[in-house]
């Protein structure tokens, strides 16, 4: 590794604490995400509630602090009451979004029970497409109020006397999109969201609310940022977050351009940071609103998969991920860390089968390449988000412009005496020796170095070869208490966690 790059980190140059909720997930009634995914009654691998235990075990390693549910586009024509009560009495409904029949065998109570098994918190989205603000408030009553009112008593009658205590709620999904059931202009949606927020927080003032912001499926919508401005100006005092969604696709088969995706993500978050400052100033408000990046992923191979009534859509959008995709996922996570002052919540879309890092079949699970960067980041990123200065060669990445060959994020949890550096080498052929220059508590020793890499950007884990792409031990050494030399192979994610001494030398 003759090629060199340098990273400069100063603990005093940071953007605040990393919110662990950026490592959230998303579960929607889509394809085999729920049925035959997390929920498979009668399968020998499932527990008495029908939850797949091997899936739970895989997801626990992702350490997701929250999971968003039940959608997604699914929620905009979904009545949560259909998924409550005795299962034999639950109605079968047509699903507008995915052109399938919803059995409603898995509903709110099942989701809450599953969250507890996975050790995660529920992030519930309400239908503001085809239902009313009152329906949203009644769901809050069902989930969060103690016994003594109609819907809280109904929850207790269904076997759940204690409130579910759902802390986070989404006010609809992708309401800027023409494909969404109940799509309306921004002004109309903002009115709906404000009405629902007033009722919902009126019942439980402690909940946090996420307004539906712009969808950036692959390129920005025509209403990008203008939609968000209108919604924020009308709902600023009622909401805590504005959502955005973004999916990445290598449609042109240009690996070099695809590996520069972190630049596009930084741009989106910088747009939101500017808009949030603007609206805060216009409102003359002392309150802050943040970003919930509550749908994100790599998705392009199956994005045009046909959906029509009567067709078999049970395996909808089951994307096969490769090494290149995993490095893009790593850049999403790095961007969230770098913008810790703007983005507080993020949800990988989705978590099982449909565009997911975990695939199932009746006898086992498969961990795709994208599973591993998520686990590495959620395991090692904590504390302050440092502002990295990267000195690396540039390369041409099409419409992304000239992009550094090294992408970096870094954190420091001084109270835990831990630091971590996350490096993506975008070069397809050359490895780098990266010199990490550290201005902070003295570096003590390397704790762990993990590398996700390979010689082929299209390398993937399959049912026949499930371990083709796996994190491996990497190489890094402490030069002195202010420098670390890290080997970053070609096409790689390298994660280095190290211990630091207290500033007094303890």
PENORPE-V535896 format. One record per residue. N is the residue number from 1. RES is the residue in three letters. SS is DSSP state (hx for helix, st for strand, lp for the rest). Layout:
n=<N	N>
res=<RES	RES>
ss=<SS	SS>
This chain:
n=<1	2	3	4	5	6	7	8	9	10	11	12	13	14	15	16	17	18	19	20	21	22	23	24	25	26	27	28	29	30	31	32	33	34	35	36	37	38	39	40	41	42	43	44	45	46	47	48	49	50	51	52	53	54	55	56	57	58	59	60	61	62	63	64	65	66	67	68	69	70	71	72	73	74	75	76	77	78	79	80	81	82	83	84	85	86	87	88	89	90	91	92	93	94	95	96	97	98	99	100	101	102	103	104	105	106	107	108	109	110	111	112	113	114	115	116	117	118	119	120	121	122	123	124	125	126	127	128	129	130	131	132	133	134	135	136	137	138	139	140	141	142	143	144	145	146	147	148	149	150	151	152	153	154	155	156	157	158	159	160	161	162	163	164	165	166	167	168	169	170	171	172	173	174	175	176	177	178	179	180	181	182	183	184	185	186	187	188	189	190	191	192	193	194	195	196	197	198	199	200	201	202	203	204	205	206	207	208	209	210	211	212	213	214	215	216	217	218	219	220	221	222	223	224	225	226	227	228	229	230	231	232	233	234	235	236	237	238	239	240	241	242	243	244	245	246	247	248	249	250	251	252	253	254	255	256	257	258	259	260	261	262	263	264	265	266	267	268	269	270	271	272	273	274	275	276	277	278	279	280	281	282	283	284	285	286	287	288	289	290	291	292	293	294	295	296	297	298	299	300	301	302	303	304	305	306	307	308	309	310	311	312	313	314	315	316	317	318	319	320	321	322	323	324	325	326	327	328	329	330	331	332	333	334	335	336	337	338	339	340	341	342	343	344	345	346	347	348	349	350	351	352	353	354	355	356	357	358	359	360	361	362	363	364	365	366	367	368	369	370	371	372	373	374	375	376	377	378	379	380	381	382	383	384	385	386	387	388	389	390	391	392	393	394	395	396	397	398	399	400	401	402	403	404	405	406	407	408	409	410	411	412	413	414	415	416	417	418	419	420	421	422	423	424	425	426	427	428	429	430	431	432	433	434	435	436	437	438	439	440	441	442	443	444	445	446	447	448	449	450	451	452	453	454	455	456	457	458	459	460	461	462	463	464	465	466	467	468	469	470	471	472	473	474	475	476	477	478	479	480	481	482	483	484	485	486	487	488	489	490	491	492	493	494	495	496	497	498	499	500	501	502	503	504	505	506>
res=<UNK	UNK	UNK	UNK	UNK	UNK	UNK	UNK	UNK	UNK	UNK	UNK	UNK	UNK	UNK	UNK	UNK	UNK	UNK	UNK	UNK	UNK	UNK	UNK	UNK	UNK	UNK	UNK	UNK	UNK	UNK	UNK	UNK	UNK	UNK	UNK	UNK	UNK	UNK	UNK	UNK	UNK	UNK	UNK	UNK	UNK	UNK	UNK	UNK	UNK	UNK	UNK	UNK	UNK	UNK	UNK	UNK	UNK	UNK	UNK	UNK	UNK	UNK	UNK	UNK	UNK	UNK	UNK	UNK	UNK	UNK	UNK	UNK	UNK	UNK	UNK	UNK	UNK	UNK	UNK	UNK	UNK	UNK	UNK	UNK	UNK	UNK	UNK	UNK	UNK	UNK	UNK	UNK	UNK	UNK	UNK	UNK	UNK	UNK	UNK	UNK	UNK	UNK	UNK	UNK	UNK	UNK	UNK	UNK	UNK	UNK	UNK	UNK	UNK	UNK	UNK	UNK	UNK	UNK	UNK	UNK	UNK	UNK	UNK	UNK	UNK	UNK	UNK	UNK	UNK	UNK	UNK	UNK	UNK	UNK	UNK	UNK	UNK	UNK	UNK	UNK	UNK	UNK	UNK	UNK	UNK	UNK	UNK	UNK	UNK	UNK	UNK	UNK	UNK	UNK	UNK	UNK	UNK	UNK	UNK	UNK	UNK	UNK	UNK	UNK	UNK	UNK	UNK	UNK	UNK	UNK	UNK	UNK	UNK	UNK	UNK	UNK	UNK	UNK	UNK	UNK	UNK	UNK	UNK	UNK	UNK	UNK	UNK	UNK	UNK	UNK	UNK	UNK	UNK	UNK	UNK	UNK	UNK	UNK	UNK	UNK	UNK	UNK	UNK	UNK	UNK	UNK	UNK	UNK	UNK	UNK	UNK	UNK	UNK	UNK	UNK	UNK	UNK	UNK	UNK	UNK	UNK	UNK	UNK	UNK	UNK	UNK	UNK	UNK	UNK	UNK	UNK	UNK	UNK	UNK	UNK	UNK	UNK	UNK	UNK	UNK	UNK	UNK	UNK	UNK	UNK	UNK	UNK	UNK	UNK	UNK	UNK	UNK	UNK	UNK	UNK	UNK	UNK	UNK	UNK	UNK	UNK	UNK	UNK	UNK	UNK	UNK	UNK	UNK	UNK	UNK	UNK	UNK	UNK	UNK	UNK	UNK	UNK	UNK	UNK	UNK	UNK	UNK	UNK	UNK	UNK	UNK	UNK	UNK	UNK	UNK	UNK	UNK	UNK	UNK	UNK	UNK	UNK	UNK	UNK	UNK	UNK	UNK	UNK	UNK	UNK	UNK	UNK	UNK	UNK	UNK	UNK	UNK	UNK	UNK	UNK	UNK	UNK	UNK	UNK	UNK	UNK	UNK	UNK	UNK	UNK	UNK	UNK	UNK	UNK	UNK	UNK	UNK	UNK	UNK	UNK	UNK	UNK	UNK	UNK	UNK	UNK	UNK	UNK	UNK	UNK	UNK	UNK	UNK	UNK	UNK	UNK	UNK	UNK	UNK	UNK	UNK	UNK	UNK	UNK	UNK	UNK	UNK	UNK	UNK	UNK	UNK	UNK	UNK	UNK	UNK	UNK	UNK	UNK	UNK	UNK	UNK	UNK	UNK	UNK	UNK	UNK	UNK	UNK	UNK	UNK	UNK	UNK	UNK	UNK	UNK	UNK	UNK	UNK	UNK	UNK	UNK	UNK	UNK	UNK	UNK	UNK	UNK	UNK	UNK	UNK	UNK	UNK	UNK	UNK	UNK	UNK	UNK	UNK	UNK	UNK	UNK	UNK	UNK	UNK	UNK	UNK	UNK	UNK	UNK	UNK	UNK	UNK	UNK	UNK	UNK	UNK	UNK	UNK	UNK	UNK	UNK	UNK	UNK	UNK	UNK	UNK	UNK	UNK	UNK	UNK	UNK	UNK	UNK	UNK	UNK	UNK	UNK	UNK	UNK	UNK	UNK	UNK	UNK	UNK	UNK	UNK	UNK	UNK	UNK	UNK	UNK	UNK	UNK	UNK	UNK	UNK	UNK	UNK	UNK	UNK	UNK	UNK	UNK	UNK	UNK	UNK	UNK	UNK	UNK	UNK	UNK	UNK	UNK	UNK	UNK	UNK	UNK	UNK	UNK	UNK	UNK	UNK	UNK	UNK	UNK	UNK	UNK	UNK	UNK	UNK>
ss=<lp	lp	lp	st	st	st	st	st	st	st	lp	lp	lp	st	st	st	st	lp	lp	hx	hx	hx	hx	st	st	st	lp	lp	lp	lp	lp	lp	lp	lp	st	lp	lp	lp	st	lp	lp	lp	lp	lp	lp	st	lp	lp	lp	lp	st	st	hx	hx	hx	hx	hx	hx	hx	hx	lp	lp	lp	lp	lp	st	st	st	st	lp	lp	lp	hx	hx	hx	hx	hx	lp	lp	hx	hx	hx	hx	lp	lp	lp	hx	hx	hx	lp	lp	lp	st	st	st	lp	lp	lp	lp	st	st	st	lp	lp	lp	lp	lp	hx	hx	hx	hx	hx	hx	hx	hx	hx	hx	hx	lp	lp	st	st	st	st	st	st	lp	lp	lp	lp	lp	lp	hx	hx	hx	hx	hx	hx	hx	hx	hx	hx	hx	hx	lp	lp	lp	lp	lp	hx	hx	hx	hx	hx	hx	hx	hx	lp	lp	lp	lp	lp	lp	lp	lp	lp	lp	st	st	st	st	lp	lp	lp	lp	lp	lp	lp	lp	lp	lp	lp	lp	lp	lp	hx	hx	hx	hx	hx	hx	hx	hx	hx	hx	hx	hx	hx	hx	hx	hx	hx	hx	lp	lp	lp	lp	st	st	st	st	lp	lp	lp	st	st	lp	lp	lp	lp	lp	lp	lp	lp	lp	hx	hx	hx	hx	hx	hx	hx	hx	hx	hx	lp	lp	lp	lp	lp	st	st	st	st	st	st	st	st	lp	lp	lp	lp	lp	lp	hx	hx	hx	hx	lp	lp	hx	hx	hx	hx	hx	hx	hx	hx	hx	hx	hx	hx	hx	hx	hx	hx	hx	hx	hx	hx	hx	hx	lp	lp	lp	lp	lp	lp	lp	st	st	st	st	st	st	st	st	st	lp	lp	lp	lp	lp	lp	lp	lp	lp	lp	lp	lp	lp	lp	lp	lp	lp	lp	lp	lp	lp	lp	lp	st	hx	hx	hx	hx	hx	hx	hx	hx	hx	hx	hx	hx	hx	hx	hx	hx	lp	lp	lp	lp	st	st	st	st	st	st	st	lp	lp	st	lp	lp	lp	lp	lp	st	st	st	st	lp	lp	st	st	st	st	lp	hx	hx	hx	hx	hx	hx	hx	hx	hx	hx	hx	hx	lp	lp	lp	st	st	st	lp	lp	st	st	st	lp	lp	st	st	st	lp	hx	hx	hx	lp	st	st	st	lp	st	st	st	st	st	st	st	st	hx	hx	hx	lp	st	st	st	st	st	st	st	st	lp	lp	lp	lp	lp	lp	st	st	st	st	st	st	st	st	lp	lp	lp	st	st	st	st	st	st	st	st	st	st	lp	lp	lp	lp	lp	lp	lp	st	lp	lp	lp	lp	lp	lp	lp	lp	lp	lp	lp	st	st	lp	lp	st	st	st	st	st	lp	lp	st	st	st	st	st	st	lp	lp	lp	st	st	st	st	st	st	st	st	st	lp	lp	lp	lp	lp	lp>
